[in-house]
Amino acid sequence: MYLNDINKLTIISFIRTFSISTVNPYIGLALNQYYKLPIYLVSIYYLGLTFVTAIGYIFGGYLADIIGRRNSMIDFYICR
């Protein structure tokens, strides 16, 4: 099966997003139970994660508007 660059990046992005969505709810539990962080610090962690994600979506959308979705995805994965 032949996949062009944008399809490969889409599949990789889906796998990354799915794995983060699967693991992320349990990070707070681990921080609280295993590392003994208070609930308010775990809440601050989730608040920061949400804030950084929102900024990333805004910046990514702006970048995609300027240089195109395909080019912004390729540039992002090259810079990683």
Helices and strands as residue ranges (DSSP letters): H 5-33, H 39-67, H 69-79
